[in-house]
Amino acid sequence: MNNADTAPAGRRTERRRSDLAVVTAWWQGLGGDEFFVLPPPNRGRYTQSDGHEDAAELRAARGLSDPVSFAYWHWQSHGRAFDRAGALRGELLLHWGGDHTAVAAGLGEGPAGFRVVDGGPRGAFRLDRITHRDDAGLPDPTDPDGVRQFLDALDEPVDRTAPSLGYRPLSAVEAAWLHERLRGPLDLSTATRFAVSLERRDGLTRDETERLLRAWCEEYEGRLTEWGAWKELFHALLRHGHEEAWEIVGTLGSRAAGVLSRVPSERGLAVVRGIALAGSRVTVHAWLALHRSLHEPDAVHAAAALAAELAAHELPKTSLHGLRDALIEAVTADWRRETGANHQAGRSYAGLAAVRFATDERLPHALRVLSAEAARDRVDHVREEALRPGQTVFTGIDPADVLAAVARYEAVRDGLLSTAGPDLTSSDSRLGDAWHRFRTLTNADVRWLREQVADPTTGLRGLGFCLELLLAHGLATESDVEALLPRRLKDLTKKYRTTYTEWRHPLVTLTCLALDLDHPAAGKLVSWWNGARPLWKDELRLLTHLGAPDEAKAAELWDFVTSPAHDVGQLMTWVLVRARLDGEPPLLVADRLLGTPGIRDHVLHRVLIGVADPGQPLWHYAVDPRSRSWWQRALEVAEHPGLSSEARAVGLRTAREHYLVRYPDQLRPAPTEAERAAALAWIDQHADS
């Protein structure tokens, strides 16, 4: 965002209008026949998905038909870019949909004093102020926007995909400029970014480190990690051998582990080992790194030693999951450093590592089981890469050895996976990546799901995942209710946001199950949902009407879905309720709703795809273009002979917009080339539809 020929816009105190007012005035003047912008956001447009839903509503309200392109920003971007007074404090990300070229032309160069930078066909546009640099490339220290942009450029890694991030060296004048900012009385809020830029290059001097330490401990006493440069200062303390570093380790706890691993010492290893053996999964990565640095360079032998210690302390499986991930990441990083392979090749090698570790007798059985689970969605990619004509990405590895590893894995896979499942402590998105695997359930799957429901350590996310699958497949029983009540009721009544997932809040699912079974606990559960507190449950209450449905419940749901209220699964619930009451497939129920006044098209289209398989409905609050489940359902809707042409068109449009077709590297899990080719062939076959 620099322009040496443009004078600084002046200090913020001299600007008559706020930055937000200037940007908004420019924004309101944008738009045309094939491009429109959404109004500036409120908290209701919190994510990109919200923006696309708002765009769908506005497009429908204006009667616009494809192709049409649009741009918007959401509340998270707004909060990062503007302070409460409307002053710009960072780049404003402008998201978009439709044709990239049309959006770029529609946005233009930006308002006076600002510039819009094109992030490319797969990135956001970025709006920021035009600033000035001197002949040495340095900003005016009194220009906050110029300083921010300069520091942003310094803090951009050389390669964001590298195993460990590195930053370009500072020139002599840049280093001197940064050190100058840390002279005199220290204001930590001002010093933060300068300290970060220096220490990312081991640049903080001993004197600067000591002065920052005193200010940090005084200003942030009892809350040390709230300062934005605490990791860099802690690193500098360790690097300079300050004894004070060890005095604050107890305060930092597990958060210190990553920094300790970058400055290896026996003292640091003892600290990290103790934290890991106390049950901290996130610390296992640092423990393995330190153990390798100081005792056992071989990653497999090191992981086996750590696994033995974890087993001896009877830690939960989540720590072993962390060790499995740390092992795969470690050997992949080693290989990339040795070969110079890029990030994409590293992803392929990580798959090969998981395949190999599943049969590596040097590792304990439990770690081989988890490796087999990690390899489940990767083995086809590994095989495909090994069979690729010519040079594969597996630099230095004989393709025959790769294929032999695949064969060994497949020979033992079923036995290993009979007791395995996804890591229920991982994120919603990572669990969602596995959802497509459970469209049909094996006996081993059912046994594993019931074990997780009965396990008192399974969290709300895991319970939601497992109980939803059992209930949707008609396999949940009274024993599952008894496993959760009454000892888990206190946990189950806690808030857990589920509108980004394919499963509902576990208490919604449990209530539906209890109602269907006419379980004695059903009345108590319904009373809780009907109570005044807590308020968060109000938007989810109607989702429980899928349990033991009747016409009164259907009517209450209908009143909601035809109102302006925000839908978090109510229309999906109504369609499934109506299908149960009428004894017909939910797809046909959803199809008949197309064009119904009061039903928002973009919500109905999501539901139409989501109920394609009534045995596993997709509860995500919007079509997820990165999900295999949504791709499978989109094709089924598009090809369903019993649906209307309008419904099949929804399926076809959803398939055409899916990332398997548009951005295959963002599909979760990534597709093989054969899958990608089949998808493109399907799209070509339906090009005239």
C-alpha positions as CSV (number, residue, x, y, z in Angstrom):
1,M,0.0,0.0,0.0
2,N,2.8,2.4,-0.7
3,N,3.1,5.3,-3.2
4,A,6.2,7.4,-3.0
5,D,4.5,10.1,-5.1
6,T,1.5,10.5,-2.8
7,A,1.8,12.7,0.3
8,P,0.6,11.4,3.6
9,A,-3.1,11.9,4.1
10,G,-2.5,13.6,7.4
11,R,-2.9,12.6,10.9
12,R,-6.2,11.1,12.0
13,T,-7.0,14.1,14.2
14,E,-7.0,16.3,11.1
15,R,-9.5,14.3,9.1
16,R,-12.9,15.7,9.1
17,R,-14.7,12.5,8.2
18,S,-13.9,9.1,9.7
19,D,-12.3,6.6,7.5
20,L,-15.4,4.5,7.8
21,A,-17.6,7.3,6.5
22,V,-15.3,7.8,3.5
23,V,-15.3,4.1,2.7
24,T,-19.0,3.8,3.1
25,A,-19.7,6.8,0.9
26,W,-17.6,5.3,-1.8
27,W,-19.1,1.9,-1.3
28,Q,-22.7,3.2,-1.7
29,G,-21.8,4.5,-5.1
30,L,-20.7,1.1,-6.5
31,G,-22.9,-1.3,-8.5
32,G,-24.2,-1.8,-12.0
33,D,-26.2,-4.2,-14.2
34,E,-24.0,-7.3,-13.5
35,F,-22.4,-6.3,-10.2
36,F,-23.8,-5.2,-6.8
37,V,-22.5,-4.6,-3.3
38,L,-24.2,-5.5,0.0
39,P,-24.7,-2.8,2.5
40,P,-22.1,-2.4,5.2
41,P,-22.5,-5.3,7.7
42,N,-24.0,-5.7,11.2
43,R,-23.4,-8.6,13.5
44,G,-25.8,-10.7,11.6
45,R,-23.3,-11.0,8.8
46,Y,-20.5,-12.5,10.8
47,T,-18.8,-14.8,8.2
48,Q,-18.4,-15.3,4.5
49,S,-21.2,-17.8,4.4
50,D,-23.5,-15.1,6.0
51,G,-22.4,-12.8,3.2
52,H,-23.3,-15.2,0.5
53,E,-26.7,-15.8,2.1
54,D,-27.3,-12.1,2.3
55,A,-26.3,-11.8,-1.4
56,A,-28.7,-14.6,-2.3
57,E,-31.6,-12.8,-0.5
58,L,-30.8,-9.5,-2.1
59,R,-30.5,-11.1,-5.6
60,A,-33.9,-12.7,-5.1
61,A,-35.4,-9.5,-3.8
62,R,-34.2,-7.6,-6.9
63,G,-35.2,-10.3,-9.3
64,L,-31.6,-10.7,-10.6
65,S,-30.7,-13.8,-12.5
66,D,-27.3,-15.4,-13.0
67,P,-24.7,-14.4,-14.0
68,V,-24.4,-11.7,-11.4
69,S,-21.4,-10.8,-9.2
70,F,-21.3,-9.1,-5.9
71,A,-18.9,-7.9,-3.1
72,Y,-19.3,-7.4,0.6
73,W,-17.4,-7.3,3.9
74,H,-18.5,-9.0,7.1
75,W,-18.5,-8.1,10.7
76,Q,-15.2,-9.9,11.6
77,S,-13.4,-8.0,8.9
78,H,-15.1,-4.8,10.0
79,G,-14.0,-5.2,13.6
80,R,-10.4,-5.9,12.5
81,A,-10.3,-2.9,10.1
82,F,-12.0,-0.1,12.0
83,D,-11.9,1.1,15.6
84,R,-14.9,2.4,17.5
85,A,-14.4,5.9,16.1
86,G,-14.4,4.6,12.5
87,A,-10.6,5.0,12.0
88,L,-8.9,2.5,9.8
89,R,-6.5,0.4,11.8
90,G,-5.9,-2.5,9.4
91,E,-6.7,-3.8,5.9
92,L,-10.4,-4.2,5.2
93,L,-11.0,-7.5,3.4
94,L,-13.6,-7.3,0.7
95,H,-15.1,-10.7,-0.1
96,W,-17.0,-11.5,-3.3
97,G,-18.9,-14.0,-5.4
98,G,-19.5,-14.5,-9.1
99,D,-17.0,-13.5,-11.8
100,H,-13.7,-12.2,-10.5
101,T,-13.0,-9.9,-13.4
102,A,-16.5,-8.3,-13.0
103,V,-15.9,-7.8,-9.3
104,A,-12.4,-6.2,-9.9
105,A,-13.9,-3.8,-12.5
106,G,-16.8,-3.0,-10.2
107,L,-14.6,-2.2,-7.2
108,G,-12.2,-0.1,-9.2
109,E,-9.2,1.6,-7.5
110,G,-11.0,2.6,-4.3
111,P,-11.9,5.9,-2.7
112,A,-9.6,8.9,-2.7
113,G,-6.6,8.3,-0.4
114,F,-7.2,4.6,-0.4
115,R,-6.3,1.7,-2.7
116,V,-8.0,-1.6,-3.5
117,V,-5.5,-4.5,-4.0
118,D,-6.7,-7.6,-5.9
119,G,-6.1,-10.8,-4.0
120,G,-6.6,-12.9,-7.1
121,P,-9.4,-15.3,-8.2
122,R,-9.2,-17.2,-4.9
123,G,-8.5,-14.4,-2.5
124,A,-10.2,-11.4,-1.0
125,F,-9.7,-7.8,-2.2
126,R,-7.9,-5.6,0.3
127,L,-8.6,-2.0,0.9
128,D,-6.1,0.1,2.8
129,R,-4.7,3.7,2.9
130,I,-2.1,4.9,0.4
131,T,1.0,5.9,2.4
132,H,4.5,7.3,1.8
133,R,8.0,5.9,2.2
134,D,11.3,7.8,2.0
135,D,14.1,6.9,-0.3
136,A,15.4,4.2,2.1
137,G,11.9,2.6,2.1
138,L,11.1,3.7,5.6
139,P,7.8,5.2,6.8
140,D,7.3,8.4,8.7
141,P,7.3,7.3,12.4
142,T,4.4,9.6,13.0
143,D,2.2,8.1,10.3
144,P,0.4,5.1,12.0
145,D,-0.8,3.7,8.7
146,G,2.6,3.8,7.1
147,V,4.2,2.2,10.1
148,R,1.6,-0.5,10.2
149,Q,2.0,-1.4,6.5
150,F,5.8,-1.4,6.9
151,L,5.7,-3.8,9.8
152,D,3.2,-6.0,8.0
153,A,5.6,-6.3,5.1
154,L,8.5,-7.2,7.5
155,D,6.4,-9.8,9.3
156,E,5.3,-11.6,6.1
157,P,7.0,-15.0,6.1
158,V,9.3,-15.8,3.2
159,D,7.2,-19.0,2.7
160,R,4.0,-19.5,4.6
161,T,4.0,-23.1,3.7
162,A,7.5,-23.9,5.0
163,P,7.8,-26.4,7.9
164,S,9.0,-23.5,10.1
165,L,8.4,-19.8,9.3
166,G,11.3,-17.6,8.4
167,Y,11.5,-13.9,7.6
168,R,13.8,-12.0,5.3
169,P,16.8,-10.4,6.9
170,L,16.6,-6.7,7.9
171,S,18.7,-4.1,6.1
172,A,21.0,-2.0,8.3
173,V,18.7,1.0,8.1
174,E,15.6,-1.1,8.8
175,A,17.2,-2.6,11.9
176,A,18.3,0.8,13.1
177,W,14.8,2.2,12.6
178,L,13.3,-0.6,14.6
179,H,15.8,-0.3,17.5
180,E,15.2,3.5,17.5
181,R,11.5,2.9,18.2
182,L,12.5,1.0,21.4
183,R,14.7,3.7,22.8
184,G,13.5,6.0,25.6
185,P,10.5,5.4,27.8
186,L,8.7,2.2,26.8
187,D,5.0,2.1,26.0
188,L,4.3,-1.6,25.5
189,S,1.3,-1.1,23.3
190,T,3.5,0.9,20.9
191,A,6.6,-1.3,21.3
192,T,4.8,-4.6,20.6
193,R,5.2,-4.7,16.8
194,F,8.7,-3.4,16.8
195,A,9.8,-6.1,19.3
196,V,8.1,-8.8,17.3
197,S,9.8,-7.8,14.1
198,L,13.2,-7.7,15.7
199,E,13.0,-11.0,17.7
200,R,11.7,-12.9,14.8
201,R,15.2,-12.4,13.5
202,D,16.8,-12.9,17.0
203,G,17.3,-9.1,17.0
204,L,16.3,-7.9,20.5
205,T,19.4,-6.9,22.4
206,R,20.0,-7.9,26.0
207,D,19.3,-4.3,27.2
208,E,16.1,-4.2,25.2
209,T,15.1,-7.6,26.5
210,E,15.6,-6.5,30.1
211,R,13.7,-3.2,29.7
212,L,10.8,-4.9,28.0
213,L,10.8,-7.6,30.7
214,R,10.4,-5.0,33.5
215,A,7.6,-3.2,31.7
216,W,5.9,-6.5,30.8
217,C,5.8,-7.8,34.4
218,E,4.7,-4.5,35.7
219,E,2.0,-3.7,33.2
220,Y,0.7,-7.3,32.7
221,E,1.2,-8.7,36.2
222,G,-1.0,-11.8,36.5
223,R,-2.0,-11.8,32.8
224,L,1.4,-12.1,31.0
225,T,0.0,-13.7,27.8
226,E,-2.3,-10.8,27.1
227,W,0.6,-8.8,25.7
228,G,0.9,-9.4,22.0
229,A,4.7,-9.8,22.0
230,W,5.0,-12.2,25.0
231,K,6.2,-15.1,22.9
232,E,9.0,-13.1,21.3
233,L,10.1,-11.6,24.6
234,F,10.1,-15.1,26.2
235,H,12.2,-16.3,23.3
236,A,14.7,-13.5,23.8
237,L,14.9,-14.2,27.5
238,L,15.8,-17.9,26.8
239,R,18.2,-16.9,24.1
240,H,20.1,-14.5,26.3
241,G,20.1,-16.9,29.2
242,H,18.0,-14.8,31.6
243,E,17.1,-16.7,34.8
244,E,13.8,-14.7,34.8
245,A,12.6,-16.8,32.0
246,W,12.3,-19.9,34.3
247,E,10.6,-17.9,36.9
248,I,7.6,-17.1,34.6
249,V,7.3,-20.6,33.1
250,G,4.9,-21.6,35.8
251,T,2.7,-18.6,34.9
252,L,2.8,-19.4,31.2
253,G,2.1,-23.1,31.6
254,S,1.5,-25.1,28.4
255,R,1.7,-21.9,26.3
256,A,5.4,-21.8,27.0
257,A,6.1,-25.2,25.3
258,G,6.3,-24.0,21.7
259,V,8.9,-21.3,22.6
260,L,10.9,-23.7,24.8
261,S,11.2,-26.1,21.9
262,R,12.9,-23.4,19.8
263,V,15.6,-22.9,22.4
264,P,16.4,-26.5,23.4
265,S,17.7,-27.3,26.9
266,E,17.4,-30.1,29.4
267,R,15.7,-27.7,31.7
268,G,13.1,-26.9,29.1
269,L,12.6,-30.6,28.2
270,A,11.9,-31.4,31.9
271,V,9.3,-28.6,32.0
272,V,7.6,-29.6,28.8
273,R,7.6,-33.3,29.7
274,G,5.9,-32.5,33.0
275,I,3.2,-30.4,31.3
276,A,2.6,-33.1,28.7
277,L,2.3,-35.9,31.3
278,A,-0.2,-33.7,33.2
279,G,-2.5,-34.2,30.2
280,S,-1.8,-31.3,27.8
281,R,-2.1,-32.6,24.3
282,V,-0.9,-29.4,22.7
283,T,2.4,-29.8,24.5
284,V,3.2,-33.2,23.0
285,H,4.5,-31.6,19.8
286,A,7.1,-29.6,21.7
287,W,8.0,-32.6,23.9
288,L,8.8,-34.7,20.8
289,A,10.8,-31.8,19.3
290,L,12.9,-31.3,22.4
291,H,13.4,-35.1,23.0
292,R,14.7,-35.4,19.4
293,S,16.9,-32.3,19.8
294,L,18.5,-33.5,23.0
295,H,18.4,-37.3,23.1
296,E,17.0,-39.3,20.1
297,P,17.2,-37.7,16.6
298,D,15.2,-40.6,15.0
299,A,11.6,-39.5,15.1
300,V,10.1,-43.0,15.3
301,H,12.3,-44.1,18.2
302,A,11.6,-40.8,19.9
303,A,7.8,-41.2,19.4
304,A,7.9,-44.8,20.7
305,A,9.7,-43.6,23.9
306,L,7.1,-40.9,24.5
307,A,4.3,-43.3,23.8
308,A,5.6,-45.6,26.5
309,E,5.6,-42.7,29.0
310,L,2.1,-41.7,28.0
311,A,0.9,-45.3,28.5
312,A,2.7,-45.5,31.9
313,H,0.9,-42.4,33.1
314,E,-2.5,-43.7,31.8
315,L,-3.2,-40.5,29.9
316,P,-6.3,-40.3,27.7
317,K,-6.1,-41.1,24.0
318,T,-6.2,-37.4,23.1
319,S,-2.5,-37.2,24.1
320,L,-1.7,-40.1,21.8
321,H,-3.6,-38.4,19.0
322,G,-1.3,-35.5,19.6
323,L,1.8,-37.7,19.4
324,R,0.6,-39.3,16.2
325,D,0.2,-35.9,14.6
326,A,3.5,-34.7,15.9
327,L,5.3,-37.7,14.6
328,I,3.8,-37.4,11.1
329,E,4.5,-33.6,11.0
330,A,8.1,-34.2,12.2
331,V,9.1,-36.7,9.6
332,T,7.4,-34.7,6.9
333,A,9.3,-31.5,7.9
334,D,12.5,-33.5,7.9
335,W,11.9,-34.8,4.4
336,R,11.0,-31.4,3.1
337,R,14.2,-29.9,4.5
338,E,16.2,-32.7,3.0
339,T,14.6,-32.6,-0.4
340,G,13.4,-29.0,-0.8
341,A,9.9,-30.3,-1.5
342,N,7.1,-27.8,-1.5
343,H,4.0,-27.8,0.7
344,Q,1.9,-29.8,-1.8
345,A,4.5,-32.5,-2.0
346,G,4.7,-32.4,1.8
347,R,1.0,-33.2,2.1
348,S,1.5,-36.3,-0.1
349,Y,4.5,-37.4,2.0
350,A,2.5,-37.0,5.2
351,G,0.0,-39.4,3.8
352,L,2.8,-41.9,3.0
353,A,4.2,-41.4,6.5
354,A,0.7,-42.3,8.0
355,V,0.5,-45.4,5.8
356,R,4.0,-46.5,6.8
357,F,3.5,-45.9,10.5
358,A,0.3,-48.1,10.5
359,T,2.5,-51.1,10.0
360,D,5.7,-50.0,11.7
361,E,6.5,-52.6,14.4
362,R,8.8,-50.1,16.2
363,L,5.6,-48.2,17.3
364,P,3.2,-49.5,19.9
365,H,-0.1,-50.9,18.7
366,A,-2.2,-47.9,19.8
367,L,-0.1,-45.5,17.8
368,R,-0.3,-47.8,14.8
369,V,-4.1,-47.8,15.1
370,L,-4.2,-44.0,15.1
371,S,-1.8,-43.9,12.1
372,A,-4.1,-46.3,10.2
373,E,-7.0,-43.9,10.9
374,A,-5.0,-41.0,9.6
375,A,-4.1,-43.0,6.5
376,R,-7.7,-44.0,5.8
377,D,-8.4,-41.0,3.4
378,R,-4.8,-40.7,2.2
379,V,-3.9,-44.1,1.0
380,D,-5.5,-43.7,-2.5
381,H,-3.6,-40.5,-3.0
382,V,-0.3,-42.2,-2.1
383,R,-1.0,-45.1,-4.5
384,E,-1.9,-42.7,-7.3
385,E,1.2,-40.7,-6.7
386,A,3.4,-43.8,-6.8
387,L,1.8,-44.9,-10.1
388,R,2.2,-41.5,-11.8
389,P,4.2,-41.9,-15.0
390,G,7.5,-40.2,-14.8
391,Q,8.7,-38.3,-11.7
392,T,6.5,-38.4,-8.6
393,V,6.6,-35.9,-5.7
394,F,8.3,-38.6,-3.5
395,T,11.8,-37.4,-4.2
396,G,14.4,-40.0,-3.3
397,I,11.8,-42.8,-2.7
398,D,11.4,-45.8,-5.0
399,P,7.8,-46.0,-6.2
400,A,7.9,-49.8,-5.7
401,D,8.7,-49.2,-2.0
402,V,5.7,-46.8,-1.8
403,L,3.4,-49.4,-3.3
404,A,4.7,-52.1,-1.0
405,A,3.9,-49.9,2.0
406,V,0.4,-49.4,0.6
407,A,-0.1,-53.2,0.2
408,R,1.1,-53.8,3.8
409,Y,-1.3,-51.2,5.1
410,E,-4.3,-52.5,3.2
411,A,-3.6,-56.0,4.5
412,V,-4.0,-54.9,8.1
413,R,-6.3,-51.9,7.7
414,D,-9.6,-53.5,8.6
415,G,-8.2,-55.1,11.7
416,L,-6.7,-51.8,12.9
417,L,-9.7,-49.7,12.1
418,S,-12.2,-51.9,13.8
419,T,-11.4,-50.1,17.1
420,A,-10.7,-46.7,15.7
421,G,-12.6,-43.5,14.8
422,P,-12.0,-39.8,14.2
423,D,-10.5,-37.7,17.0
424,L,-13.6,-36.3,18.7
425,T,-11.5,-33.6,20.4
426,S,-10.5,-32.1,17.0
427,S,-12.3,-29.1,15.4
428,D,-15.8,-29.1,14.0
429,S,-14.4,-28.8,10.5
430,R,-12.0,-31.7,10.9
431,L,-14.7,-33.9,12.3
432,G,-17.0,-32.8,9.4
433,D,-14.3,-34.1,7.0
434,A,-15.1,-37.6,8.3
435,W,-18.9,-37.3,8.1
436,H,-19.2,-38.8,4.6
437,R,-17.5,-42.0,5.9
438,F,-20.5,-42.7,8.2
439,R,-23.2,-42.5,5.6
440,T,-23.4,-46.3,6.1
441,L,-22.4,-47.9,9.3
442,T,-20.5,-51.1,9.9
443,N,-20.9,-53.1,13.0
444,A,-17.5,-51.8,14.1
445,D,-18.7,-48.2,13.5
446,V,-21.8,-48.8,15.6
447,R,-19.8,-50.3,18.4
448,W,-17.3,-47.4,18.4
449,L,-20.1,-44.8,18.3
450,R,-21.9,-46.3,21.3
451,E,-18.6,-46.5,23.3
452,Q,-18.0,-42.8,22.7
453,V,-21.5,-41.9,23.8
454,A,-21.1,-43.9,27.0
455,D,-17.6,-42.5,27.7
456,P,-18.0,-39.7,30.3
457,T,-15.0,-37.9,28.9
458,T,-16.5,-37.4,25.5
459,G,-17.2,-33.6,25.1
460,L,-20.3,-31.9,23.6
461,R,-18.8,-31.9,20.1
462,G,-18.1,-35.6,20.2
463,L,-21.5,-36.4,21.7
464,G,-23.2,-34.4,19.0
465,F,-21.3,-36.2,16.3
466,C,-21.8,-39.7,17.6
467,L,-25.4,-39.5,18.9
468,E,-26.6,-37.8,15.7
469,L,-25.2,-40.7,13.6
470,L,-26.8,-43.3,15.8
471,L,-30.2,-41.6,15.8
472,A,-30.2,-40.7,12.1
473,H,-29.4,-44.3,11.1
474,G,-32.2,-45.5,13.4
475,L,-29.7,-47.3,15.7
476,A,-29.9,-45.2,18.9
477,T,-31.5,-47.0,21.8
478,E,-32.7,-46.6,25.4
479,S,-29.2,-47.6,26.5
480,D,-27.9,-44.4,24.9
481,V,-30.3,-42.3,26.8
482,E,-29.4,-44.1,30.0
483,A,-25.7,-43.5,29.3
484,L,-26.3,-39.8,29.2
485,L,-28.9,-39.2,31.9
486,P,-28.7,-38.1,34.6
487,R,-25.0,-37.9,35.1
488,R,-24.3,-35.9,32.0
489,L,-27.3,-33.5,32.1
490,K,-25.2,-30.7,33.6
491,D,-22.8,-30.9,30.7
492,L,-25.5,-31.4,28.1
493,T,-27.2,-28.1,29.1
494,K,-24.1,-26.1,28.2
495,K,-24.0,-23.9,25.1
496,Y,-22.4,-25.4,22.1
497,R,-22.7,-23.7,18.7
498,T,-23.7,-26.3,16.1
499,T,-24.9,-24.3,13.1
500,Y,-21.5,-24.8,11.4
501,T,-21.7,-28.6,11.6
502,E,-23.7,-31.5,10.2
503,W,-24.9,-32.5,13.6
504,R,-27.2,-30.8,16.2
505,H,-26.6,-29.9,19.8
506,P,-26.4,-33.3,21.6
507,L,-29.3,-32.3,23.9
508,V,-31.5,-31.7,20.9
509,T,-30.7,-35.1,19.6
510,L,-31.1,-36.7,23.0
511,T,-34.5,-35.1,23.4
512,C,-35.7,-36.3,20.1
513,L,-34.5,-39.8,21.0
514,A,-36.2,-39.7,24.4
515,L,-39.5,-38.5,22.8
516,D,-39.4,-41.2,20.1
517,L,-38.8,-43.9,22.7
518,D,-41.4,-42.4,25.1
519,H,-38.6,-42.5,27.7
520,P,-39.5,-41.3,31.2
521,A,-36.8,-38.5,30.9
522,A,-38.6,-37.0,27.9
523,G,-40.9,-34.8,30.0
524,K,-38.1,-33.4,32.0
525,L,-36.1,-32.6,28.9
526,V,-39.1,-30.9,27.2
527,S,-39.7,-28.8,30.4
528,W,-36.1,-27.7,30.3
529,W,-36.4,-26.5,26.7
530,N,-39.6,-24.7,27.5
531,G,-38.0,-22.8,30.5
532,A,-37.0,-19.2,30.4
533,R,-33.2,-19.8,30.9
534,P,-30.7,-20.1,29.5
535,L,-31.5,-17.8,26.5
536,W,-29.2,-19.5,24.0
537,K,-31.4,-22.6,23.8
538,D,-34.4,-20.6,22.4
539,E,-33.3,-20.7,18.8
540,L,-32.8,-24.5,19.0
541,R,-36.0,-25.5,20.9
542,L,-38.0,-26.1,17.8
543,L,-35.4,-28.6,16.5
544,T,-36.6,-31.0,19.2
545,H,-40.0,-31.3,17.4
546,L,-38.5,-34.0,15.2
547,G,-38.9,-36.3,18.2
548,A,-42.4,-37.9,18.3
549,P,-43.8,-35.4,15.8
550,D,-47.4,-34.4,15.5
551,E,-49.5,-31.8,13.6
552,A,-49.2,-29.2,16.4
553,K,-45.4,-29.4,16.3
554,A,-45.5,-29.2,12.5
555,A,-47.7,-26.1,12.7
556,E,-45.4,-24.3,15.2
557,L,-42.5,-25.0,12.9
558,W,-44.3,-23.8,9.9
559,D,-45.1,-20.5,11.6
560,F,-41.4,-20.0,12.3
561,V,-40.1,-20.9,8.9
562,T,-42.5,-18.5,7.2
563,S,-41.4,-15.7,9.5
564,P,-38.4,-13.4,9.1
565,A,-36.6,-15.2,12.0
566,H,-33.1,-16.6,11.3
567,D,-33.2,-20.3,10.4
568,V,-30.7,-22.6,12.2
569,G,-32.3,-25.8,11.2
570,Q,-36.1,-25.2,11.6
571,L,-37.0,-25.6,7.9
572,M,-34.9,-28.8,7.8
573,T,-36.8,-30.0,10.9
574,W,-40.2,-29.1,9.4
575,V,-39.4,-31.1,6.2
576,L,-38.3,-34.1,8.1
577,V,-41.3,-33.8,10.4
578,R,-43.7,-33.6,7.5
579,A,-42.1,-36.5,5.8
580,R,-42.5,-38.7,8.9
581,L,-46.1,-37.7,9.4
582,D,-47.0,-38.2,5.7
583,G,-44.8,-41.3,5.2
584,E,-43.0,-40.0,2.2
585,P,-39.3,-39.1,1.3
586,P,-38.3,-35.7,2.6
587,L,-36.9,-34.8,-0.8
588,L,-40.4,-34.8,-2.2
589,V,-41.6,-32.6,0.7
590,A,-38.8,-30.1,0.1
591,D,-39.4,-30.2,-3.7
592,R,-43.1,-29.1,-3.3
593,L,-42.0,-26.1,-1.3
594,L,-40.1,-24.5,-4.2
595,G,-41.7,-21.2,-5.0
596,T,-43.8,-21.1,-1.8
597,P,-44.3,-17.5,-0.6
598,G,-42.5,-16.8,2.7
599,I,-39.9,-19.5,2.3
600,R,-36.5,-18.2,1.5
601,D,-35.0,-19.8,-1.6
602,H,-31.4,-20.1,-0.4
603,V,-32.5,-21.8,2.8
604,L,-34.8,-24.2,1.0
605,H,-32.1,-25.0,-1.6
606,R,-29.8,-25.9,1.3
607,V,-32.5,-28.1,2.8
608,L,-33.2,-29.8,-0.5
609,I,-29.6,-31.0,-0.8
610,G,-29.4,-31.8,2.9
611,V,-32.3,-34.2,3.0
612,A,-31.3,-36.2,-0.1
613,D,-30.4,-39.0,2.3
614,P,-33.0,-39.2,5.1
615,G,-30.8,-41.6,6.9
616,Q,-28.1,-38.9,7.3
617,P,-29.4,-35.4,6.8
618,L,-26.9,-32.6,6.6
619,W,-27.6,-30.0,9.3
620,H,-24.9,-27.5,8.2
621,Y,-26.4,-24.0,8.2
622,A,-25.3,-23.5,4.6
623,V,-24.2,-25.6,1.7
624,D,-20.5,-26.5,2.4
625,P,-18.7,-26.5,-0.9
626,R,-15.6,-28.2,0.6
627,S,-17.5,-31.2,1.9
628,R,-17.8,-34.5,0.1
629,S,-21.2,-35.1,1.7
630,W,-22.7,-32.1,0.0
631,W,-21.1,-33.1,-3.3
632,Q,-22.7,-36.6,-3.1
633,R,-26.1,-35.2,-2.2
634,A,-26.0,-32.5,-5.0
635,L,-25.5,-35.2,-7.6
636,E,-28.3,-37.3,-6.3
637,V,-30.7,-34.4,-6.4
638,A,-29.6,-33.4,-9.9
639,E,-30.2,-36.9,-11.2
640,H,-33.3,-37.8,-9.2
641,P,-36.0,-38.9,-11.7
642,G,-38.8,-38.2,-9.3
643,L,-38.0,-34.5,-8.7
644,S,-39.1,-31.4,-10.5
645,S,-36.9,-29.8,-13.1
646,E,-36.5,-26.9,-10.6
647,A,-35.3,-29.1,-7.9
648,R,-32.8,-30.9,-10.2
649,A,-31.5,-27.5,-11.3
650,V,-30.7,-26.7,-7.7
651,G,-28.7,-29.9,-7.4
652,L,-26.9,-29.2,-10.7
653,R,-26.1,-25.6,-9.7
654,T,-24.8,-26.8,-6.3
655,A,-22.5,-29.4,-8.0
656,R,-21.2,-26.8,-10.4
657,E,-20.2,-24.5,-7.6
658,H,-18.6,-27.2,-5.5
659,Y,-14.9,-27.0,-4.7
660,L,-14.3,-30.5,-6.2
661,V,-15.0,-28.8,-9.5
662,R,-13.7,-25.3,-8.9
663,Y,-10.9,-25.6,-6.2
664,P,-10.1,-29.3,-5.7
665,D,-7.2,-28.6,-3.4
666,Q,-9.6,-27.2,-0.9
667,L,-11.8,-30.2,-0.8
668,R,-11.8,-32.1,2.6
669,P,-10.3,-34.7,2.3
670,A,-8.5,-33.9,-0.9
671,P,-9.7,-35.8,-4.0
672,T,-7.6,-38.2,-6.1
673,E,-7.0,-37.3,-9.7
674,A,-9.4,-40.0,-10.7
675,E,-12.2,-38.5,-8.5
676,R,-11.5,-35.1,-9.9
677,A,-11.7,-36.4,-13.5
678,A,-15.0,-38.2,-12.8
679,A,-16.4,-35.0,-11.4
680,L,-15.4,-32.9,-14.4
681,A,-16.8,-35.6,-16.7
682,W,-20.1,-35.4,-14.8
683,I,-20.2,-31.7,-15.2
684,D,-19.5,-31.9,-18.9
685,Q,-22.3,-34.5,-19.3
686,H,-24.7,-32.0,-17.8
687,A,-23.4,-28.9,-19.5
688,D,-26.6,-28.4,-21.4
689,S,-29.0,-29.2,-18.5
